[in-house]
Amino acid sequence: MGILKKIGIAILVLILVFLVVAMILPGEYKVERSTVVNTEPEVVYSMVADLNMWLKWSPWVEMDPNTEYTFTGEAGKANSKWSWKGEVVGEGTLTHVELVPNKSISSTLEFTAPQEMTSKELWTFEKTGEGTKVTWVDEGELGYPVGRYFGLFLDGMLGTDFEKGLAKLKTLSEEKAAQLAKEANTAGEEDVKEEAPEAATE
């Protein structure tokens, strides 16, 4: 048997093995991460519902500072959309589909370049004794055969980004809550000062 024929057979066997293994790999993926934020649900919810706020905590914004962003629709409402185009992050859109105030947000994530991919995102905000448990989920289908191999690394890759984003979201939300509390205390002190002279003249 000629050397070229042997090489050809070896390549065919490798391709066959590649395809067969891909058939038994998962055809879907799910990445999920959570954190506890020391605020009321409405504070952290507002940071996710308003897509404009993602620029302050999204783990992907800092990857490519030259990315072009576009926001359409009413902030914090269904059908609001965030679109981007960049050399590093590619092209895509994130669209809010359903929002239950201070409870959950369902969205659709679509990438159009460098490759097409669509997934579903779900955010939940659960009040706990320590604050608010925030959970970020992304799930979708994996194309055959290459996508299924890619899926083996998704949790590690995407999960790390989720953790970075949630850490920033936690910090910003807690800072916002502290600022709101400070403003409320200041307003309360001013009300007391205004009432004091009135009481003295009575």
N, CA, C and O of each residue as an XYZ file, in Angstrom:
808
protein
N       0.853     -1.199      0.000
C       0.000      0.000      0.000
C       0.883      1.242      0.000
O       1.777      1.363      0.838
N       0.648      2.153     -0.917
C       1.465      3.343     -1.014
C       1.329      4.259      0.186
O       0.303      4.266      0.867
N       2.372      5.027      0.436
C       2.383      5.943      1.575
C       1.269      6.969      1.493
O       0.665      7.305      2.512
N       0.984      7.475      0.300
C      -0.078      8.467      0.144
C      -1.442      7.868      0.470
O      -2.311      8.531      1.036
N      -1.609      6.599      0.101
C      -2.882      5.929      0.372
C      -3.063      5.738      1.878
O      -4.164      5.891      2.405
N      -1.961      5.400      2.566
C      -2.020      5.217      4.012
C      -2.367      6.532      4.715
O      -3.156      6.570      5.659
N      -1.749      7.604      4.221
C      -2.029      8.922      4.807
C      -3.496      9.296      4.594
O      -4.152      9.827      5.490
N      -3.998      9.006      3.387
C      -5.386      9.304      3.079
C      -6.339      8.544      3.986
O      -7.318      9.106      4.479
N      -6.051      7.261      4.208
C      -6.901      6.434      5.081
C      -6.855      6.958      6.510
O      -7.880      7.007      7.189
N      -5.659      7.354      6.970
C      -5.505      7.868      8.333
C      -6.321      9.144      8.519
O      -6.962      9.341      9.551
N      -6.287     10.002      7.511
C      -7.056     11.246      7.591
C      -8.548     10.969      7.638
O      -9.281     11.592      8.405
N      -8.994     10.030      6.812
C     -10.414      9.669      6.799
C     -10.852      9.103      8.144
O     -11.951      9.392      8.615
N      -9.988      8.291      8.764
C     -10.312      7.709     10.070
C     -10.429      8.812     11.127
O     -11.341      8.797     11.954
N      -9.500      9.761     11.088
C      -9.539     10.863     12.043
C     -10.804     11.700     11.878
O     -11.428     12.098     12.862
N     -11.172     11.961     10.638
C     -12.396     12.722     10.379
C     -13.605     11.970     10.887
O     -14.506     12.559     11.485
N     -13.626     10.666     10.651
C     -14.750      9.841     11.109
C     -14.852      9.861     12.628
O     -15.941     10.005     13.182
N     -13.705      9.716     13.302
C     -13.695      9.744     14.764
C     -14.177     11.104     15.264
O     -14.957     11.186     16.212
N     -13.700     12.178     14.613
C     -14.096     13.537     14.967
C     -15.611     13.696     14.892
O     -16.221     14.276     15.790
N     -16.214     13.187     13.831
C     -17.654     13.316     13.627
C     -18.445     12.446     14.598
O     -19.482     12.868     15.110
N     -17.959     11.238     14.849
C     -18.664     10.313     15.738
C     -18.649     10.838     17.170
O     -19.669     10.810     17.857
N     -17.485     11.320     17.618
C     -17.382     11.860     18.978
C     -18.294     13.073     19.130
O     -18.932     13.248     20.168
N     -18.354     13.909     18.097
C     -19.209     15.095     18.150
C     -20.678     14.714     18.323
O     -21.446     15.455     18.936
N     -21.064     13.572     17.789
C     -22.454     13.128     17.890
C     -22.856     12.823     19.323
O     -24.019     12.980     19.694
N     -21.891     12.386     20.130
C     -22.236     12.009     21.513
C     -21.985     13.157     22.501
O     -22.319     13.047     23.681
N     -21.400     14.250     22.019
C     -21.217     15.409     22.883
C     -22.533     16.174     23.015
O     -23.385     16.089     22.130
N     -22.714     16.924     24.113
C     -23.964     17.678     24.320
C     -24.249     18.630     23.170
O     -23.344     19.279     22.646
N     -25.518     18.707     22.784
C     -25.923     19.614     21.718
C     -26.409     20.947     22.249
O     -26.780     21.834     21.480
N     -26.407     21.089     23.579
C     -26.828     22.334     24.213
C     -25.852     22.684     25.332
O     -25.115     21.824     25.815
N     -25.853     23.941     25.736
C     -24.986     24.358     26.836
C     -25.750     25.280     27.764
O     -26.770     25.867     27.401
N     -25.227     25.388     28.971
C     -25.804     26.311     29.956
C     -24.687     26.783     30.870
O     -23.983     25.981     31.483
N     -24.538     28.093     30.950
C     -23.543     28.697     31.834
C     -24.296     29.509     32.881
O     -25.155     30.322     32.540
N     -23.979     29.294     34.138
C     -24.707     29.965     35.224
C     -23.753     30.386     36.334
O     -22.917     29.604     36.785
N     -23.892     31.630     36.761
C     -23.110     32.139     37.870
C     -24.001     33.021     38.752
O     -24.956     33.630     38.270
N     -23.676     33.083     40.047
C     -24.478     33.876     40.989
C     -23.575     34.645     41.941
O     -22.407     34.306     42.127
N     -24.136     35.680     42.535
C     -23.462     36.430     43.586
C     -24.529     37.039     44.481
O     -25.691     37.145     44.087
N     -24.143     37.431     45.663
C     -25.070     38.084     46.589
C     -24.659     39.550     46.720
O     -23.519     39.860     47.068
N     -25.596     40.434     46.438
C     -25.348     41.875     46.486
C     -26.040     42.455     47.713
O     -27.212     42.174     47.964
N     -25.323     43.248     48.459
C     -25.861     43.816     49.699
C     -26.721     45.054     49.409
O     -26.397     46.167     49.823
N     -27.820     44.827     48.689
C     -28.773     45.892     48.369
C     -30.161     45.276     48.267
O     -30.324     44.056     48.308
N     -31.145     46.139     48.134
C     -32.494     45.671     47.835
C     -32.537     45.251     46.356
O     -31.742     45.756     45.563
N     -33.428     44.356     45.971
C     -33.501     43.887     44.580
C     -33.641     45.002     43.551
O     -33.050     44.920     42.474
N     -34.416     46.044     43.863
C     -34.668     47.092     42.870
C     -33.403     47.849     42.456
O     -33.319     48.364     41.341
N     -32.430     47.912     43.354
C     -31.200     48.646     43.037
C     -30.387     47.910     41.986
O     -30.024     48.492     40.964
N     -30.098     46.645     42.224
C     -29.293     45.877     41.276
C     -30.085     45.551     40.013
O     -29.519     45.469     38.923
N     -31.389     45.367     40.163
C     -32.246     45.107     38.999
C     -32.142     46.251     37.992
O     -32.041     46.018     36.787
N     -32.166     47.482     38.491
C     -32.130     48.648     37.602
C     -30.823     48.720     36.818
O     -30.802     49.261     35.712
N     -29.737     48.188     37.367
C     -28.440     48.208     36.696
C     -28.376     47.224     35.536
O     -27.535     47.354     34.646
N     -29.274     46.238     35.553
C     -29.319     45.228     34.480
C     -30.436     45.547     33.493
O     -30.282     45.350     32.288
N     -31.549     46.035     34.005
C     -32.695     46.338     33.139
C     -32.377     47.452     32.147
O     -32.805     47.400     30.994
N     -31.630     48.455     32.592
C     -31.232     49.561     31.719
C     -29.956     49.159     30.979
O     -28.877     49.137     31.572
N     -30.073     48.843     29.699
C     -28.923     48.370     28.920
C     -27.801     49.408     28.826
O     -26.642     49.047     28.620
N     -28.135     50.686     28.976
C     -27.106     51.723     28.974
C     -26.120     51.527     30.132
O     -24.942     51.868     30.025
N     -26.626     50.970     31.239
C     -25.790     50.775     32.418
C     -24.784     49.644     32.239
O     -23.817     49.555     32.996
N     -24.996     48.779     31.247
C     -24.073     47.667     31.024
C     -22.671     48.173     30.682
O     -21.684     47.477     30.920
N     -22.584     49.372     30.130
C     -21.276     49.932     29.781
C     -20.412     50.123     31.028
O     -19.187     50.196     30.924
N     -21.035     50.206     32.204
C     -20.291     50.440     33.436
C     -19.786     49.163     34.085
O     -18.834     49.201     34.865
N     -20.421     48.011     33.768
C     -20.004     46.791     34.452
C     -19.813     45.566     33.551
O     -19.276     44.558     34.009
N     -20.230     45.623     32.306
C     -20.098     44.463     31.420
C     -18.637     44.029     31.290
O     -17.767     44.878     31.098
N     -18.349     42.736     31.389
C     -16.968     42.246     31.307
C     -16.363     42.382     29.916
O     -15.150     42.250     29.750
N     -17.204     42.646     28.911
C     -16.700     42.690     27.537
C     -16.397     44.107     27.043
O     -15.728     44.278     26.025
N     -16.881     45.107     27.752
C     -16.672     46.486     27.314
C     -15.187     46.847     27.302
O     -14.705     47.477     26.361
N     -14.467     46.446     28.347
C     -13.056     46.817     28.447
C     -12.161     46.042     27.485
O     -10.996     46.398     27.306
N     -12.689     44.988     26.865
C     -11.886     44.200     25.931
C     -11.514     44.989     24.679
O     -10.436     44.808     24.112
N     -12.421     45.865     24.259
C     -12.184     46.628     23.036
C     -12.778     48.026     23.194
O     -13.957     48.227     22.903
N     -11.983     48.994     23.649
C     -12.489     50.353     23.886
C     -12.951     51.057     22.614
O     -13.616     52.090     22.690
N     -12.609     50.515     21.451
C     -12.995     51.148     20.190
C     -14.311     50.596     19.620
O     -14.723     50.964     18.520
N     -14.949     49.727     20.371
C     -16.214     49.150     19.914
C     -17.288     50.228     19.799
O     -17.374     51.120     20.642
N     -18.106     50.140     18.751
C     -19.214     51.077     18.555
C     -20.485     50.486     19.177
O     -20.825     49.328     18.935
N     -21.179     51.297     19.978
C     -22.390     50.838     20.656
C     -23.595     51.672     20.230
O     -23.488     52.877     20.001
N     -24.738     51.007     20.129
C     -25.991     51.679     19.797
C     -27.085     51.142     20.714
O     -27.191     49.934     20.926
N     -27.897     52.049     21.255
C     -29.010     51.657     22.113
C     -30.315     52.133     21.483
O     -30.433     53.286     21.070
N     -31.290     51.232     21.414
C     -32.600     51.593     20.871
C     -33.696     51.098     21.811
O     -33.482     50.179     22.601
N     -34.862     51.715     21.716
C     -35.975     51.339     22.575
C     -35.938     52.094     23.893
O     -34.978     52.807     24.187
N     -36.989     51.933     24.680
C     -37.091     52.603     25.974
C     -36.304     51.838     27.019
O     -36.527     50.645     27.224
N     -35.380     52.525     27.680
C     -34.523     51.886     28.677
C     -35.339     51.195     29.763
O     -36.294     51.760     30.295
N     -34.947     49.965     30.081
C     -35.616     49.220     31.140
C     -36.924     48.579     30.743
O     -37.657     48.071     31.591
N     -37.226     48.599     29.430
C     -38.487     48.033     28.953
C     -38.235     46.901     27.948
O     -37.133     46.759     27.418
N     -39.270     46.105     27.700
C     -39.174     45.035     26.712
C     -38.902     45.627     25.332
O     -39.395     46.702     24.993
N     -38.118     44.915     24.553
C     -37.719     45.308     23.194
C     -36.623     46.371     23.161
O     -36.228     46.807     22.080
N     -36.129     46.792     24.317
C     -34.961     47.677     24.310
C     -33.777     46.831     23.836
O     -33.671     45.650     24.168
N     -32.892     47.453     23.058
C     -31.823     46.684     22.407
C     -30.471     47.390     22.509
O     -30.374     48.613     22.410
N     -29.442     46.585     22.707
C     -28.061     47.057     22.741
C     -27.319     46.365     21.603
O     -27.251     45.137     21.558
N     -26.761     47.154     20.684
C     -26.021     46.600     19.545
C     -24.565     47.041     19.625
O     -24.271     48.127     20.126
N     -23.663     46.211     19.139
C     -22.244     46.548     19.167
C     -21.534     46.022     17.925
O     -21.987     45.081     17.274
N     -20.404     46.662     17.617
C     -19.581     46.267     16.486
C     -18.140     46.606     16.812
O     -17.790     47.775     16.974
N     -17.299     45.574     16.910
C     -15.902     45.800     17.265
C     -15.003     44.709     16.713
O     -15.478     43.640     16.328
N     -13.721     44.975     16.675
C     -12.766     44.005     16.147
C     -12.590     42.813     17.083
O     -12.410     41.685     16.623
N     -12.641     43.053     18.378
C     -12.413     41.990     19.355
C     -13.704     41.267     19.723
O     -13.742     40.037     19.749
N     -14.757     42.021     20.006
C     -16.023     41.426     20.470
C     -16.966     41.064     19.329
O     -18.017     40.468     19.566
N     -16.608     41.416     18.090
C     -17.453     41.076     16.951
C     -18.687     41.952     16.848
O     -18.706     43.084     17.331
N     -19.716     41.414     16.214
C     -20.973     42.146     16.052
C     -22.123     41.348     16.653
O     -22.174     40.123     16.548
N     -23.039     42.067     17.284
C     -24.177     41.376     17.862
C     -25.156     42.317     18.519
O     -24.982     43.535     18.506
N     -26.197     41.729     19.100
C     -27.224     42.503     19.800
C     -27.714     41.744     21.024
O     -27.710     40.513     21.057
N     -28.133     42.499     22.023
C     -28.770     41.935     23.208
C     -30.115     42.640     23.335
O     -30.175     43.864     23.450
N     -31.188     41.863     23.313
C     -32.532     42.435     23.342
C     -33.310     41.914     24.537
O     -33.439     40.703     24.716
N     -33.828     42.820     25.357
C     -34.682     42.419     26.477
C     -36.033     41.968     25.928
O     -36.678     42.692     25.170
N     -36.448     40.784     26.311
C     -37.710     40.221     25.822
C     -38.831     40.368     26.850
O     -39.940     40.784     26.513
N     -38.543     40.033     28.073
C     -39.561     40.103     29.131
C     -38.913     40.540     30.442
O     -37.887     39.992     30.844
N     -39.506     41.515     31.098
C     -38.991     42.002     32.370
C     -40.081     41.953     33.428
O     -41.175     42.482     33.234
N     -39.773     41.317     34.543
C     -40.649     41.316     35.712
C     -39.929     42.165     36.754
O     -38.958     41.708     37.356
N     -40.394     43.396     36.975
C     -39.687     44.343     37.841
C     -39.180     43.741     39.150
O     -39.939     43.171     39.934
N     -37.868     43.888     39.358
C     -37.187     43.456     40.577
C     -37.200     41.938     40.794
O     -36.834     41.456     41.866
N     -37.621     41.195     39.777
C     -37.704     39.736     39.882
C     -36.846     39.019     38.848
O     -35.999     38.199     39.202
N     -37.064     39.329     37.555
C     -36.343     38.614     36.506
C     -36.308     39.392     35.191
O     -37.123     40.281     34.947
N     -35.335     39.027     34.354
C     -35.190     39.631     33.028
C     -34.815     38.521     32.046
O     -33.850     37.790     32.268
N     -35.580     38.400     30.964
C     -35.275     37.426     29.918
C     -34.832     38.189     28.672
O     -35.459     39.174     28.282
N     -33.751     37.727     28.053
C     -33.196     38.423     26.896
C     -32.747     37.442     25.820
O     -32.594     36.246     26.067
N     -32.542     37.978     24.624
C     -32.009     37.198     23.514
C     -30.672     37.791     23.101
O     -30.567     38.989     22.839
N     -29.658     36.948     23.046
C     -28.313     37.381     22.657
C     -28.010     36.814     21.273
O     -28.056     35.602     21.065
N     -27.697     37.705     20.325
C     -27.415     37.280     18.955
C     -26.067     37.816     18.484
O     -25.798     39.016     18.554
N     -25.233     36.906     18.006
C     -23.964     37.295     17.391
C     -24.084     37.081     15.891
O     -24.560     36.037     15.444
N     -23.657     38.060     15.122
C     -23.700     37.950     13.655
C     -22.310     37.856     13.050
O     -22.167     37.470     11.890
N     -21.281     38.205     13.818
C     -19.894     38.119     13.352
C     -18.983     38.027     14.582
O     -19.302     38.639     15.601
N     -17.880     37.303     14.536
C     -17.340     36.610     13.352
C     -18.081     35.330     12.974
O     -17.836     34.762     11.910
N     -18.989     34.872     13.844
C     -19.823     33.724     13.506
C     -21.212     33.945     14.076
O     -21.384     34.669     15.056
N     -22.191     33.323     13.463
C     -23.570     33.492     13.903
C     -23.887     32.552     15.065
O     -23.559     31.366     15.039
N     -24.524     33.108     16.068
C     -24.883     32.311     17.242
C     -25.973     33.030     18.011
O     -25.912     34.247     18.188
N     -26.961     32.293     18.466
C     -28.068     32.868     19.234
C     -28.252     32.102     20.531
O     -28.192     30.873     20.548
N     -28.475     32.826     21.612
C     -28.697     32.170     22.902
C     -29.713     32.962     23.710
O     -30.076     34.085     23.361
N     -30.158     32.354     24.791
C     -31.114     32.999     25.676
C     -30.427     33.332     27.004
O     -29.647     32.541     27.534
N     -30.732     34.504     27.517
C     -30.185     34.916     28.799
C     -31.312     35.122     29.803
O     -32.395     35.597     29.461
N     -31.033     34.753     31.050
C     -32.016     34.927     32.112
C     -31.321     35.466     33.351
O     -30.308     34.933     33.803
N     -31.891     36.533     33.883
C     -31.422     37.113     35.137
C     -32.524     36.942     36.176
O     -33.699     37.161     35.880
N     -32.150     36.551     37.391
C     -33.123     36.487     38.482
C     -32.565     37.240     39.680
O     -31.358     37.257     39.918
N     -33.471     37.862     40.429
C     -33.104     38.674     41.589
C     -33.938     38.189     42.777
O     -35.145     38.422     42.839
N     -33.284     37.522     43.703
C     -33.986     36.902     44.832
C     -33.560     37.551     46.149
O     -32.383     37.533     46.508
N     -34.521     38.117     46.854
C     -34.229     38.770     48.136
C     -33.874     37.709     49.179
O     -34.592     36.723     49.346
N     -32.766     37.924     49.871
C     -32.323     36.996     50.917
C     -32.015     37.788     52.186
O     -32.123     39.014     52.211
N     -31.632     37.072     53.227
C     -31.293     37.729     54.478
C     -30.036     38.564     54.363
O     -29.822     39.481     55.156
N     -29.196     38.254     53.377
C     -27.938     38.975     53.198
C     -28.033     40.072     52.150
O     -27.085     40.836     51.968
N     -29.149     40.161     51.466
C     -29.313     41.161     50.415
C     -30.116     40.611     49.256
O     -31.279     40.240     49.416
N     -29.492     40.559     48.085
C     -30.162     40.045     46.887
C     -29.250     39.049     46.170
O     -28.115     39.371     45.817
N     -29.755     37.860     45.966
C     -29.009     36.865     45.198
C     -29.290     37.111     43.717
O     -30.431     37.022     43.265
N     -28.230     37.421     42.972
C     -28.346     37.709     41.545
C     -27.779     36.531     40.761
O     -26.639     36.121     40.981
N     -28.583     35.991     39.844
C     -28.141     34.853     39.041
C     -28.192     35.213     37.569
O     -29.194     35.739     37.086
N     -27.109     34.929     36.853
C     -26.958     35.229     35.420
C     -26.800     33.910     34.679
O     -25.875     33.142     34.943
N     -27.710     33.657     33.754
C     -27.711     32.397     33.000
C     -27.691     32.669     31.502
O     -28.392     33.554     31.011
N     -26.883     31.903     30.784
C     -26.872     31.953     29.320
C     -26.941     30.515     28.821
O     -26.157     29.669     29.252
N     -27.877     30.235     27.913
C     -28.005     28.877     27.395
C     -28.424     28.897     25.929
O     -29.109     29.812     25.471
N     -27.996     27.864     25.206
C     -28.313     27.802     23.792
C     -27.903     26.476     23.181
O     -27.466     25.564     23.883
N     -28.045     26.377     21.871
C     -27.706     25.156     21.156
C     -26.310     25.258     20.564
O     -25.822     26.347     20.264
N     -25.680     24.102     20.401
C     -24.331     24.034     19.848
C     -24.372     23.379     18.477
O     -24.921     22.289     18.316
N     -23.791     24.045     17.496
C     -23.792     23.507     16.138
C     -22.952     22.248     16.015
O     -21.986     22.059     16.754
N     -23.326     21.392     15.079
C     -22.596     20.146     14.839
C     -21.713     20.320     13.609
O     -22.178     20.858     12.604
N     -20.462     19.884     13.652
C     -19.802     19.219     14.782
C     -18.916     20.145     15.617
O     -18.706     19.894     16.803
N     -18.390     21.226     15.001
C     -17.396     22.069     15.679
C     -17.941     22.706     16.941
O     -17.250     22.765     17.959
N     -19.195     23.190     16.880
C     -19.781     23.862     18.028
C     -19.827     22.996     19.267
O     -19.713     23.505     20.382
N     -19.991     21.697     19.092
C     -20.081     20.810     20.245
C     -18.733     20.664     20.951
O     -18.680     20.502     22.170
N     -17.663     20.721     20.194
C     -16.339     20.712     20.813
C     -16.089     22.042     21.521
O     -15.502     22.085     22.602
N     -16.541     23.116     20.896
C     -16.397     24.443     21.490
C     -17.138     24.508     22.812
O     -16.715     25.192     23.745
N     -18.259     23.781     22.882
C     -19.066     23.783     24.092
C     -18.341     23.233     25.312
O     -18.708     23.540     26.447
N     -17.309     22.417     25.082
C     -16.544     21.855     26.190
C     -15.803     22.931     26.974
O     -15.476     22.737     28.145
N     -15.538     24.065     26.331
C     -14.764     25.126     26.964
C     -15.617     26.329     27.345
O     -15.120     27.267     27.969
N     -16.893     26.312     26.979
C     -17.741     27.485     27.197
C     -17.903     27.851     28.661
O     -17.829     29.029     29.010
N     -18.121     26.872     29.523
C     -18.361     27.195     30.928
C     -17.150     27.885     31.538
O     -17.286     28.850     32.289
N     -15.967     27.381     31.210
C     -14.768     28.008     31.742
C     -14.538     29.393     31.184
O     -14.191     30.312     31.927
N     -14.729     29.559     29.871
C     -14.498     30.842     29.229
C     -15.562     31.867     29.598
O     -15.250     32.944     30.107
N     -16.824     31.523     29.336
C     -17.925     32.451     29.577
C     -18.172     32.635     31.068
O     -18.519     33.723     31.528
N     -17.983     31.538     31.820
C     -18.196     31.607     33.258
C     -17.262     32.607     33.928
O     -17.664     33.325     34.844
N     -16.013     32.648     33.466
C     -15.041     33.598     34.012
C     -15.479     35.032     33.744
O     -15.356     35.899     34.609
N     -15.995     35.275     32.534
C     -16.492     36.612     32.193
C     -17.693     36.975     33.068
O     -17.807     38.108     33.536
N     -18.576     36.017     33.281
C     -19.747     36.255     34.129
C     -19.310     36.663     35.535
O     -19.871     37.587     36.124
N     -18.313     35.974     36.063
C     -17.840     36.256     37.414
C     -17.270     37.675     37.511
O     -17.500     38.381     38.493
N     -16.527     38.079     36.481
C     -15.977     39.438     36.463
C     -17.098     40.470     36.391
O     -17.073     41.474     37.103
N     -18.085     40.215     35.524
C     -19.200     41.138     35.384
C     -20.018     41.250     36.654
O     -20.408     42.349     37.051
N     -20.281     40.122     37.293
C     -21.071     40.125     38.526
C     -20.325     40.844     39.652
O     -20.942     41.508     40.485
N     -19.007     40.708     39.673
C     -18.217     41.394     40.700
C     -18.328     42.911     40.535
O     -18.482     43.637     41.517
N     -18.247     43.382     39.296
C     -18.385     44.816     39.029
C     -19.811     45.285     39.329
O     -20.019     46.352     39.907
N     -20.778     44.475     38.930
C     -22.180     44.809     39.173
C     -22.447     44.925     40.672
O     -23.154     45.830     41.114
N     -21.887     44.018     41.438
C     -22.039     44.035     42.896
C     -21.476     45.324     43.483
O     -22.127     45.979     44.298
N     -20.267     45.684     43.066
C     -19.620     46.888     43.586
C     -20.421     48.145     43.252
O     -20.671     48.978     44.124
N     -20.817     48.277     41.996
C     -21.562     49.459     41.562
C     -22.925     49.551     42.243
O     -23.356     50.638     42.627
N     -23.602     48.415     42.394
C     -24.924     48.406     43.019
C     -24.838     48.801     44.486
O     -25.670     49.560     44.983
N     -23.835     48.285     45.170
C     -23.680     48.610     46.584
C     -23.273     50.075     46.768
O     -23.684     50.719     47.733
N     -22.472     50.592     45.850
C     -22.120     52.015     45.907
C     -23.357     52.874     45.665
O     -23.545     53.900     46.318
N     -24.198     52.451     44.725
C     -25.420     53.196     44.431
C     -26.364     53.166     45.627
O     -26.986     54.175     45.960
N     -26.470     52.006     46.272
C     -27.346     51.878     47.435
C     -26.860     52.778     48.572
O     -27.661     53.407     49.264
N     -25.546     52.832     48.756
C     -24.978     53.682     49.808
C     -25.253     55.153     49.512
O     -25.564     55.927     50.417
N     -25.138     55.531     48.246
C     -25.402     56.916     47.853
C     -26.860     57.281     48.061
O     -27.170     58.376     48.531
N     -27.765     56.357     47.708
C     -29.196     56.608     47.905
C     -29.527     56.757     49.383
O     -30.341     57.599     49.762
N     -28.890     55.933     50.218
C     -29.127     55.998     51.658
C     -28.616     57.326     52.217
O     -29.252     57.931     53.080
N     -27.470     57.770     51.718
C     -26.899     59.039     52.159
C     -27.801     60.201     51.781
O     -28.022     61.112     52.578
N     -28.324     60.163     50.551
C     -29.220     61.230     50.099
C     -30.507     61.245     50.914
O     -31.043     62.308     51.226
N     -31.001     60.045     51.258
C     -32.225     59.958     52.055
C     -31.997     60.532     53.454
O     -32.861     61.225     53.989
N     -30.830     60.242     54.048
C     -30.519     60.758     55.385
C     -30.384     62.279     55.354
O     -30.847     62.973     56.260
N     -29.742     62.785     54.301
C     -29.569     64.232     54.173
C     -30.919     64.932     54.040
O     -31.152     65.978     54.644
N     -31.803     64.338     53.240
C     -33.135     64.913     53.056
C     -33.903     64.901     54.369
O     -34.633     65.842     54.681
N     -33.732     63.822     55.138
C     -34.421     63.720     56.423
C     -33.938     64.768     57.403
O     -34.736     65.354     58.134
N     -32.619     65.012     57.425
C     -32.055     66.024     58.318
C     -32.543     67.419     57.947
O     -32.790     68.241     58.830
N     -32.683     67.695     56.659
C     -33.158     68.999     56.209
C     -34.612     69.213     56.593
O     -35.013     70.325     56.937
N     -35.409     68.135     56.533
C     -36.814     68.236     56.927
C     -36.926     68.570     58.413
O     -37.773     69.360     58.829
N     -36.043     67.941     59.203
C     -36.069     68.189     60.649
C     -35.709     69.641     60.944
O     -36.311     70.274     61.811
N     -34.717     70.165     60.215
C     -34.297     71.553     60.414
C     -35.407     72.524     60.047
O     -35.569     73.556     60.698
N     -36.170     72.203     59.016
C     -37.255     73.072     58.567
C     -38.408     73.060     59.561
O     -39.085     74.069     59.756
N     -38.623     71.903     60.189
C     -39.730     71.790     61.134
C     -39.406     72.452     62.476
O     -40.302     72.948     63.159
N     -38.118     72.458     62.851
C     -37.716     73.007     64.143
C     -38.102     74.462     64.334
O     -38.686     74.775     65.372
N     -37.821     75.373     63.417
C     -38.220     76.799     63.588
C     -39.721     76.961     63.706
O     -40.206     77.797     64.467
N     -40.458     76.154     62.947
C     -41.917     76.264     62.979
C     -42.420     75.890     64.371
O     -43.322     76.527     64.915
N     -41.811     74.835     64.941
C     -42.242     74.408     66.273
C     -41.886     75.446     67.335
O     -42.605     75.592     68.324
N     -40.781     76.169     67.137
C     -40.330     77.174     68.130
C     -41.234     78.401     68.143
O     -41.360     79.066     69.172
N     -41.859     78.705     67.022
C     -42.705     79.895     66.947
C     -44.121     79.646     67.412
O     -44.904     80.583     67.569
N     -44.448     78.401     67.629
C     -45.822     78.085     68.058
C     -46.002     78.300     69.555
O     -47.093     78.082     70.083
